[in-house]
């Protein structure tokens, strides 16, 4: 039986409930679970000779942290945090079981995100060149289970270097301490007319005081800039955003 032929009864999910008690249930019993509010199903641990250092990512959207097994995972957690559709995020959300080619298989996706419309998004992080046959089966099975559960599935890999550099810069200002309301209000007024980043900042006041607030507003999508147009800098054109976070 191919993965695309698997039905609801073929999948089970293991997870930790609100009391952190391990559970394993049919997929149909888990559709409405709020995984973003539950503990990870397993702990991310470091080990000797590890190729990529693990590090928690602090999620501005939730005020919590997610554990990541690589720099690439951490960068994707950051992009999810930057996405205005994301309202909740957890790493290692559950372990999915299904009948595979060589018996019962299990797989733990990297992230589960709750979107603003209430939908769920399951994410696996793996570059194109690092997907073996077992990985391909796991990702296909996860995509099939998500289809049956009414969730979305996304397998992501390497990130455009320009986008990554720009979002990493803004992420440095994601903490709410950079939200100075009086300055923020003036910046929103100034950038009602699109103009270069530094020009608008200096119209509001001293750049050392204004720029952290400006970058915070760009992170929150209150203001916006074309992050694909080039490295974020003094001449980057900033404007009011259509979607406000």
Backbone as a ProteinNet text record, in pm:
[ID]
protein_1_A
[PRIMARY]
XXXXXXXXXXXXXXXXXXXXXXXXXXXXXXXXXXXXXXXXXXXXXXXXXXXXXXXXXXXXXXXXXXXXXXXXXXXXXXXXXXXXXXXXXXXXXXXXXXXXXXXXXXXXXXXXXXXXXXXXXXXXXXXXXXXXXXXXXXXXXXXXXXXXXXXXXXXXXXXXXXXXXXXXXXXXXXXXXXXXXXXXXXXXXXXXXXXXXXXXXXXXXXXXXXXXXXXXXXXXXXXXXXXXXXXXXXXXXXXXXXXXX
[TERTIARY]
84.7	0	88.1	60.4	133.7	84	168.5	132.1	4.2	-11.5	-129.1	-258.7	-247.8	-366.8	-403.4	-320.1	-346.8	-470.5	-549	-669.9	-658.4	-763.6	-763.3	-725.9	-775.5	-752.8	-608.1	-529.5	-392.1	-294.7	-338.6	-248.5	-280.7	-174	-185.5	-91.6	-122.6	-38.9	-7.2	120.4	164.8	199.3	155.7	178.5	174.7	213.1	203.9	86	-9.2	-128.1	-96.2	-199.4	-178.6	-110.7	-127.7	-60.6	73.7	117.2	242.6	241.9	123	108.6	116.7	203.2	213.7	83.7	41.1	-79.4	-52.3	-125.7	-117.7	-258.5	-305.7	-445.2	-454.8	-572.8	-598.6	-593.4	-555.3	-549.4	-681.9	-792	-923.6	-953.6	-883.9	-905.6	-820	-734.7	-637.2	-657.3	-757.6	-776.5	-790.2	-860.6	-891.2	-795.6	-693.1	-598.2	-521.3	-498.5	-422.1	-275.7	-208.1	-69.2	19.4	-14.1	67.8	68	-26.5	-33.1	22.7	64.3	113.9	266.9	323	468	516.1	640.5	696.4	691.3	676.8	667.5	803.5	909.9	1043.5	1133.3	1242.9	1337.1	1451.2	1485.9	1600.5	1725.8	1817.9	1940.2	2063.4	2166.6	2294.9	2374.6	2475.9	2556.9	2698	2795.1	2933.1	2946.3	3035.1	3064.1	2941.4	2849.1	2730.5	2770.5	2716.1	2755.7	2696.5	2579.3	2514	2470.8	2509	2477.7	2328.7	2265.8	2124.2	2109.5	1997.9	1974.1	1826.3	1771.4	1631.2	1611.7	1492.1	1455.6	1342	1358.4	1253.4	1152.1	1025.9	921	846.6	860.8	793.8	642.9	594.3	450.5	384.6	452.2	393.1	458.2	580.1	653.6	721.4	712.7	776.5	897.1	948.3	1063.1	1032.4	1103.9	1099.8	1243	1259.8	1391.9	1416.4	1537.4	1571.2	1695.8	1700.4	1809.5	1920.2	1904.1	2005.8	1984.4	2086.1	2072.2	1959.6	1947.9	1845.2	1706.1	1685.5	1555.8	1528.6	1630.3	1612.9	1576.3	1637.9	1606.5	1462.5	1416.7	1278.5	1180.7	1218.5	1135.4	1122.8	1231	1230.8	1137.9	1142.5	1055.5	908.8	879.6	742.2	698.9	790.1	761.7	734.1	800	785.5	658.7	602.7	483.9	361	291.8	176.7	59.1	58.5	-51.5	-35.9	86.1	114.1	76	-1.6	-45.7	7.4	54.9	110.9	214.7	314.2	422	481.4	501.9	567.4	659.1	771.9	861.7	836.6	867	850.9	710.4	605.4	469.6	410	441.6	385.3	467.9	444	505.3	394.9	411	312.5	352.5	255.8	279.3	192	247.1	172.9	236.3	165.1	221.9	312.8	443	539	579.1	678.2	723.9	783.4	846.1	912.6	850.6	720.3	653.5	609.9	569.6	518.7	629.5	604.2	701.1	657.1	754.3	725	805.4	749	818.8	769.6	863.5	830.9	855.8	751.1	771.5	845.8	905.3	984.6	899.3	791.7	710.2	561.2	480	336.4	303.1	242	202.9	51.2	-2.1	-145.2	-160.3	-245	-263.8	-381.3	-384.1	-486.9	-627.3	-643.9	-777.5	-817	-732.2	-760.4	-700.5	-647.9	-590.1	-456.6	-416.8	-287.8	-190.8	-64.4	41.1	153	185.2	292.5	412.5	530	649.3	761.2	823.9	947	1057.9	1174.6	1289.1	1393.6	1420.1	1521.7	1557.8	1683.8	1723.9	1701.6	1681.2	1652.2	1756.7	1883.5	1990.4	2014	1934.6	1955.3	1833.5	1760.2	1638.9	1661.8	1672.8	1684.8	1548.3	1545.9	1419.2	1329	1387.2	1306.2	1249.6	1332.6	1285.3	1170.3	1186.1	1081.8	950.6	959.7	838.4	776.5	861.5	811	741.5	800.6	739.4	609.6	607.5	485.9	375.3	411	311.4	258.4	346.9	304.4	212.1	245.9	159.9	22.2	20.2	-107.9	-190.1	-125.9	-197	-252.3	-174.6	-221	-341.3	-335.5	-448.2	-575.1	-563.9	-679.1	-728.1	-635	-670	-717.5	-703.3	-742.5	-635.6	-510.4	-398.3	-323.1	-239	-148.7	-13	60.4	194.2	292.6	412.2	514.8	650.2	722.4	859.9	948.5	1032.9	1114.5	1262.2	1342.6	1485.9	1567.1	1664.8	1752	1673.5	1717.3	1649.2	1730.5	1660.9	1729.3	1818.5	1947.9	2041.1	2002.3	1949.4	1911.2	1793.4	1690.7	1575.8	1620	1705.2	1750.9	1826.1	1915	1993.7	1903.1	1804.6	1716.3	1626.1	1570	1481.1	1560.6	1682.2	1766.6	1793.4	1815.3	1838.5	1714.8	1598.9	1476.4	1445.6	1479	1452.4	1528.1	1637.9	1712.5	1636	1527.2	1445.5	1303.1	1283	1147.9	1088.8	1172.7	1123.4	1034.1	924.8	831.8	895.6	1013.5	1077.5	1107.8	1112.7	1138.9	1013.5	899.3	774.7	758.4	807.7	790.1	673.9	558.9	435.7	440.8	499.2	502.6	585.3	699	784.1	718.1	657.5	592.6	482.2	402.4	294.7	347.8	456.7	516	571.6	632	685.5	574.2	462.2	349.4	299.3	296.8	253.5	352.4	481.8	584.3	583.2	571.1	578.9	443.5	345.9	221.9	255.4	362.7	418.7	547.3	559.3	681	805	909.9	1035	1150.1	1274.7	1389.2	1388.1	1435.2	1431.2	1494	1615.7	1685	1623.4	1574.2	1509.8	1389.6	1306.6	1188.6	1224.4	1325.9	1366.7	1414.4	1492.4	1546.3	1440.6	1331.2	1220.6	1150.6	1163.4	1098.8	1188.1	1319.5	1409.1	1546.2	1617.1	1751.9	1750.1	1833.2	1829.8	1859.8	1945.1	1978.4	1857.3	1766	1645.8	1533.9	1532.8	1420.4	1437.2	1558.6	1577.9	1534	1562.9	1513.1	1361.2	1291.6	1145.1	1101.5	1170.9	1139.5	1158	1269.2	1292.2	1188.5	1147.5	1043.4	911.6	877.2	754.1	763	882.5	900.9	887.1	938.6	921.6	774.4	699.7	558.4	470.1	526.1	453.4	357.6	381.4	306.3	356.6	486.9	548.8	606.7	631.6	685.5	791.4	876.1	982.4	1001	1044.5	1067.1	1197.5	1187	1305.2	1380.7	1320	1386.4	1457.5	1442.9	1498.8	1647.4	1697.9	1837.9	1856.4	1981.5	2010.7	1945.7	1876.1	1807.6	1908.2	1880.2	1974	1909	1987.2	1934.1	1843.7	1869.7	1793	1674.6	1656.1	1542	1412.6	1320.4	1194.3	1096.4	1050.2	957.8	822.2	715.5	579.3	491.3	372.6	276.2	234.7	213.1	177	27.2	-13.2	-154.5	-199.6	-115.4	-145.2	-73.6	-147.6	-88.4	-91.5	20.7	29.4	-7.9
-120	0	124.8	216.1	340.9	436.6	533.5	631.2	705.3	733.5	808.4	730	598.9	515.3	498.5	548	533.7	614	557.3	624.5	665	722	772.8	664.9	544.2	436.9	386.7	425.7	377.8	459.8	576	666.1	673.2	680.8	707.8	822.5	891.2	1001.7	983.2	991.7	991	1134.7	1176.9	1314.7	1319.2	1432.7	1454.1	1547.1	1503.8	1585.9	1702.7	1775.2	1895.7	1865.4	1743.4	1702.4	1636.2	1641.6	1582.8	1429.9	1373.6	1227.7	1177.5	1081.8	1029.7	961.7	991.3	929.1	887.3	787.2	742.7	709.4	784.2	772.8	774.2	738	743.2	887.5	905.1	1038.4	1112	1040.7	1103.4	1161.7	1114.7	1166.3	1289	1325.4	1432.2	1555.5	1552.2	1663.5	1797.3	1797.9	1924.3	1958.2	1875.8	1903.8	2033.1	2110.1	2234.3	2203.7	2146.1	2104.3	2221.3	2341.8	2458.1	2489.9	2431.8	2453.4	2335.3	2230.5	2111.4	2107.2	2021.2	2005.6	1923.1	1943.4	1860.3	1712.5	1627.7	1483.7	1424.1	1493.4	1447.4	1567.9	1545.2	1651.2	1653.3	1772.2	1788.3	1789.4	1699.2	1687.5	1704.2	1761.5	1770.1	1643.3	1617.9	1497.8	1525.3	1447.1	1469.4	1465.7	1551.5	1558	1595.9	1667.5	1712.9	1813.4	1797.3	1881.6	2021	2035.4	2165.8	2189.5	2302.6	2332.7	2362.9	2300.9	2326.5	2447.8	2515.7	2635	2667.5	2703.3	2742.9	2875.1	2890.7	3017.5	3078.7	3204.6	3274.7	3330.2	3289.3	3322.3	3447.4	3556	3680.3	3665.6	3583.8	3565.4	3509.8	3419.4	3351.6	3388.1	3441.2	3467.4	3344.8	3231.3	3108.3	3075.5	2954.2	2910.7	2780.3	2755.9	2627	2576.2	2446.8	2385.9	2346.4	2372.6	2344.4	2257.2	2166.1	2070.7	2116.7	2232	2282.6	2432.1	2495.7	2637.9	2657.6	2564.2	2578	2572.7	2479.9	2474	2604.2	2656.8	2780.7	2896	2899	3004.7	2991.9	2867.3	2849.8	2884.1	2856.3	2899.5	3052	3119.3	3265.6	3314.3	3248.8	3288.5	3265.5	3157.9	3133.1	3239.7	3279.2	3385	3517.5	3538.2	3661.3	3660.9	3543.9	3529.3	3580.3	3682.2	3738.1	3643.2	3532.7	3436.4	3343.6	3330.9	3235.6	3294.9	3218.3	3261.6	3171.8	3053.8	2962.3	2873.5	2828.5	2749.3	2657.7	2532	2435.5	2347.2	2306.4	2213.6	2071.4	1974	1831.6	1805.3	1838	1838	1701.1	1603.4	1468.7	1369.3	1240.5	1134.9	1066.2	1065.7	1005.4	861.7	769.6	629.2	590	503.9	455.1	323.5	242.4	117.8	148.5	129	159.5	37.2	55.3	-53.8	-167.8	-132.7	-234.6	-242.6	-232.4	-240.3	-103.6	-97.1	26.7	131	248.2	357.4	468.2	546.7	662.2	782.5	901.5	1024.1	1140.6	1224.1	1344.7	1466.7	1538.7	1661.3	1764.9	1862	1962.2	2068.1	2112.7	2219.1	2197.2	2251.4	2265.2	2410.7	2477.2	2617.1	2629.5	2712.9	2745.4	2878.2	2879.6	2998.7	3082	3205.9	3298.4	3255.7	3176	3129.4	3002.6	2959.3	2839	2712.9	2719	2601.2	2562.4	2437.2	2387.7	2373.3	2399.3	2385.2	2302.3	2189.2	2100.4	2122.3	2137.8	2171.5	2073	2024.7	1946.9	2025.5	2028.3	2102.2	2003.4	2007.5	1919.7	1971.9	2006	2051.1	1942.3	1983.8	1890.9	1780.7	1815.3	1718.6	1624.1	1633.2	1549	1460.8	1424.9	1344.8	1204.8	1106.9	968.5	906.7	778	711.8	705	677.6	673.6	811	914.5	1051.6	1085.6	1049.8	1079.9	1013.2	888.5	819.3	889.1	929.8	997.5	1128.2	1204.4	1331.9	1310.9	1209.6	1179.1	1131.8	1049.1	1000.9	1115.6	1205	1319.8	1410	1431	1512	1447	1314.9	1243.4	1254.6	1235.4	1247.4	1388.4	1488.2	1626.6	1651.6	1594.6	1607.3	1550.3	1433.7	1368.7	1444.9	1509.6	1581.5	1723.9	1770.7	1907.8	2010.2	1964.2	2053.9	2074.1	2175.8	2196.1	2134.5	2096.1	2042.3	2115.1	2139.7	2208.3	2146.8	2104.7	2061.8	2171.3	2227.4	2342	2305.5	2380	2352.5	2479.1	2496.6	2613	2742.1	2848	2977.2	3073.6	3155.3	3256.4	3341.2	3353.5	3424.1	3569.7	3638.7	3777.9	3789.6	3706.3	3706.5	3673.4	3571.6	3529.9	3642.4	3708.5	3817.2	3930.1	3967	4077.2	4042.8	3921.6	3883.6	3864.5	3811.2	3797.9	3935	4033.5	4169.2	4219.5	4205.7	4252.1	4172.2	4042.5	3958.6	4007.4	4077.1	4132.1	4239.3	4287.4	4393.1	4345	4212.3	4158.8	4171.3	4191.7	4197.1	4319.7	4303.9	4416.2	4537.5	4523	4639.8	4748.4	4710.9	4808.9	4881.4	4850.4	4916.4	5041.2	5153.2	5282.4	5353.5	5355.5	5396.7	5537.7	5631.2	5768.8	5778.4	5709.1	5708.1	5628.4	5515.5	5430.5	5506.6	5582.1	5659.1	5759.7	5825.1	5922.9	5854.2	5737.8	5665.5	5623.1	5579	5539.9	5659.9	5777.2	5898.1	5934.6	5930.7	5969.4	5876.5	5745.9	5649.9	5623.3	5709.5	5704.8	5735.3	5809.6	5834.2	5754.4	5659.1	5578.6	5664.7	5630.4	5705.5	5620.3	5661.3	5585.1	5571.4	5459	5423.2	5531.3	5572.6	5667.6	5806.5	5843.5	5974.9	5985.2	5882.5	5883.2	5879.7	5799.4	5790.2	5924.7	5995.9	6123.7	6232.8	6216.9	6311.4	6298.8	6181.4	6157.9	6202.3	6182.9	6221.8	6160.9	6151.2	6097.4	5951.9	5921.9	5788.5	5677.6	5706.1	5602.9	5562.3	5655.8	5625.7	5574.3	5617.7	5588.5	5455.5	5423.8	5304.8	5174.1	5149.1	5024.4	5011.5	5122.5	5120.3	5094	5155.2	5135.8	4989.8	4929.8	4788.7	4698.4	4733.4	4655.9	4662.7	4779.2	4794.1	4717.4	4710.8	4629.4	4481.4	4440.4	4301.1	4268.6	4357.4	4332.9	4351.9	4398.6	4423.7	4541.7	4628.9	4754.8	4843.7	4840.5	4902.1	4789.1	4815.6	4710.4	4764	4672.2	4703	4578.2	4597.3	4484.3	4415.5	4303.2	4234.2	4161	4149.7	4082.8	4182.6	4311.9	4414.3	4437	4397.7	4418.2	4414.7	4428.5	4429.1	4550.4	4528	4635.6	4741.6	4867.1	4973.6	5110.5	5216.9	5353.6	5391.7	5336.3	5375.5	5283	5180.2	5090.1	5167.1	5149.2	5225.6	5157.5	5234.4	5185.6	5251.6	5176.5	5228.3	5164.4	5217.9	5154.1	5020.4	4924.2	4790.5	4776.7	4689.2	4658.9	4563.1	4462.5	4364.3	4406.7	4432.6	4474.6	4358.7	4332.7	4222	4271.6
0	0	0	-92.4	-96.6	10.2	43.6	145.8	108.2	-21	-65.6	-46.8	-25.4	-5.1	142.5	232.7	375.1	415	505.5	552.2	698.2	750.9	887.8	988.6	968.5	1065.5	1065.7	965.9	957.4	1042.9	1089.8	1161.6	1310.1	1389.7	1532.9	1567.7	1676.8	1722.2	1869.8	1902.8	2042.2	2079.8	2197.9	2242.2	2394.4	2450.6	2594.7	2620.9	2706	2729.8	2823.4	2865.4	2945.7	3078.6	3128.8	3252.6	3223.8	3097.5	3050.7	3062.6	3055.9	3057.2	2913.2	2883.1	2746.1	2702.6	2582.5	2527.2	2382.8	2339.6	2199.8	2154.8	2056.1	2014	1862	1813.3	1669.3	1621.3	1496.5	1437.9	1454	1438.9	1445.8	1583.5	1687.4	1822.3	1850.4	1754.4	1779	1691.9	1605.9	1513.3	1583.1	1696.2	1763.2	1877.6	1897.2	2005.3	1977	2081.1	2068.5	2098.2	2001.7	2022.2	2061.3	2014.6	2046	2195.3	2270	2414.3	2493.9	2425.2	2491.4	2490.2	2573	2578.6	2459.7	2418.1	2310.9	2347.9	2247.5	2273.2	2308.1	2272.6	2308.9	2332.5	2404	2437.6	2337.6	2291.6	2202.7	2288.4	2261.3	2340.1	2251.3	2309.9	2239.5	2267	2185.2	2200.2	2148.6	2190.7	2147.7	1995	1943.2	1800	1718	1780.1	1708	1600.9	1481.7	1368.5	1377.5	1438.6	1447.2	1591.5	1647	1786.2	1800.3	1899.7	1923.6	2014.2	1998.5	2079.5	2076.8	2191.8	2196.8	2123.9	2068.8	2006.5	2088.5	2128.4	2201.7	2101.1	2115.9	2020.2	2067.1	1994.2	2032.1	2025.5	1933.6	1915.6	2040.5	2110.3	2225.6	2358.1	2353.9	2476.7	2534	2463.7	2507.6	2421.6	2436.7	2358.1	2286.3	2177.6	2109.2	2097.5	2117.1	2104.9	1959.7	1912.5	1773	1768.1	1672.2	1660.5	1566.8	1504.7	1413.2	1394.4	1338.3	1306	1204.4	1108.3	1006.8	1069.8	1164.3	1232.5	1306.8	1373.4	1448	1354.3	1238.6	1142.4	1091.8	1072.2	1028.3	1141.1	1265.8	1378.1	1377.7	1347.4	1339.6	1228.5	1111.4	1001.2	1036.1	1108.9	1153	1253.2	1340.5	1437.1	1365.9	1253.5	1174.8	1090.1	1067.3	982.8	1057.9	1006.4	1078.9	1091.7	1015.4	1025.9	1145.3	1197.5	1305.3	1440	1517.3	1650.1	1761.7	1727.9	1826.7	1760.8	1837.5	1779	1884.4	1846.7	1935	1851.8	1910.7	1843.2	1890.3	1805.7	1838.7	1894.4	1819.3	1874.4	1902.8	1818.4	1835.7	1754.6	1781.9	1701.3	1622.1	1492.2	1403.2	1372.3	1378.2	1344.2	1225.6	1137	1021.1	974.1	897.7	844.3	725.4	742.5	637.1	557.5	473.8	387.6	468.1	582.8	664.2	803.9	809.3	938.3	988.5	1115.1	1173.4	1181.3	1126.3	1125.1	1218.8	1264.5	1348.1	1302.6	1320.9	1279.6	1364.6	1411	1487.3	1400	1358.8	1280.9	1364.6	1298.3	1368.9	1438.3	1373.7	1432.5	1405.4	1496.3	1472.3	1498.8	1401.5	1414.8	1408.3	1494.7	1488.6	1416.5	1314.9	1233.3	1282.6	1237.9	1283.5	1248.6	1142.5	1104.5	1179.2	1273.3	1351	1293.9	1174.1	1110.8	1170.8	1146.2	1192.2	1076.5	1102.3	1001.8	1062.3	998.1	1042.1	950.9	1011.2	934.6	962.7	855.9	865.3	797.9	860.3	807.7	757.2	627.5	569.2	429.3	404.8	271	165.8	42.8	-66.2	-78.9	-64.7	-85.6	29.2	135.2	252.9	282.3	180	197.5	140.8	230.4	188.4	166.3	131.9	102.2	225	342.4	464.4	498.1	477.9	501.7	407.6	281.5	183.4	221.8	269.5	312.4	433.2	528.1	647.8	613.5	523.6	486.5	409.6	322.9	247.7	341.7	438.9	535.1	620.1	661.1	741.1	660.4	534	447.8	432.7	418.8	404.9	533.6	649.7	776.9	795.3	757.6	769.6	678.6	559.3	467.3	530	593.1	653.9	777.4	847.8	970.5	944.3	821.1	791.4	825.1	844.3	866.7	735.4	733.3	620.5	655.7	552.8	574	484.3	539.6	462.5	496.1	393.3	412.3	359.7	446.1	409.5	415.7	340.5	337.1	353.7	266.6	276.3	252.3	316.6	312.2	226.5	149.7	70	161.2	130.5	220.5	247.2	146.6	164.6	261.5	240.5	330.5	472.5	486.1	617.9	688.6	617.1	677.7	725.3	644.1	680.5	798.5	797.9	908.1	1036.5	1026.9	1146.3	1208.4	1126.4	1178.8	1252.6	1190.7	1254.9	1381.4	1379.8	1496.1	1619.4	1597.7	1709.4	1784.1	1723.6	1784.5	1810.3	1817	1828.5	1968.8	2067.7	2206	2227.6	2303.6	2327.8	2393.1	2454.6	2515.6	2412.6	2285.8	2179.9	2133.6	2193.3	2157.8	2245	2196.2	2263.8	2194.6	2261	2193.5	2134.9	2207.1	2156.7	2028.8	2027.4	1908.1	1796.5	1831.1	1731.6	1659.1	1733.2	1671	1570.6	1604.6	1513.2	1388.3	1406.4	1291.3	1196.3	1251.1	1166.2	1085.8	1147.2	1076.4	966.1	998	901.3	779.9	804.2	694.8	628.2	656.2	578	432	413.6	280.3	269.3	177	166	148.7	221.4	211.5	263.5	237.8	287.3	439.1	484.7	626.8	714.8	684.3	770.8	762.4	645	630.7	724.2	723.8	809.4	956.2	991.7	1131.9	1183.4	1104.3	1149.6	1155.5	1084.9	1097.2	1232.4	1292	1421.4	1536.5	1525.5	1633.7	1618.7	1729.7	1730.5	1683.7	1585.6	1525.9	1626.9	1725.5	1823.8	1907	1927.1	2003.9	1914.4	1790.4	1700.8	1627.2	1583.9	1499.8	1565.9	1695.7	1755	1748.9	1764.6	1756	1612.2	1518.9	1377.4	1336.9	1377.4	1343.6	1410.7	1531.3	1599.9	1522.6	1471.7	1393.5	1261.8	1204.1	1083	1115.7	1232	1273.3	1291.8	1353.2	1381.4	1258.3	1148.9	1024.1	1035.8	1134.2	1139.3	1025.5	1004	887.4	803.2	676.6	591.2	497.2	451.6	357.6	271.1	149	59.6	98.8	169.9	219.9	109.8	-8.2	-120.5	-211.6	-181.8	-270.8	-246.4	-132.3	-98.9	51	92.8	235.7	299.7	410.3	480.3	522.6	485	515.2	511.9	520.4	529.2	412.6	293.5	175.2	146.5	226.4	206.8	224.7	133	137.2	233.5	330.3	432.4	412.8	440.2	426	531.4	547.8	636.2	575.9	662	615.3	601.9	508.8	490.8	600.2	630.7	735.6	861.2	968.2	1094.4	1191.3	1254.5	1349.6	1488.6
[MASK]
+++++++++++++++++++++++++++++++++++++++++++++++++++++++++++++++++++++++++++++++++++++++++++++++++++++++++++++++++++++++++++++++++++++++++++++++++++++++++++++++++++++++++++++++++++++++++++++++++++++++++++++++++++++++++++++++++++++++++++++++++++++

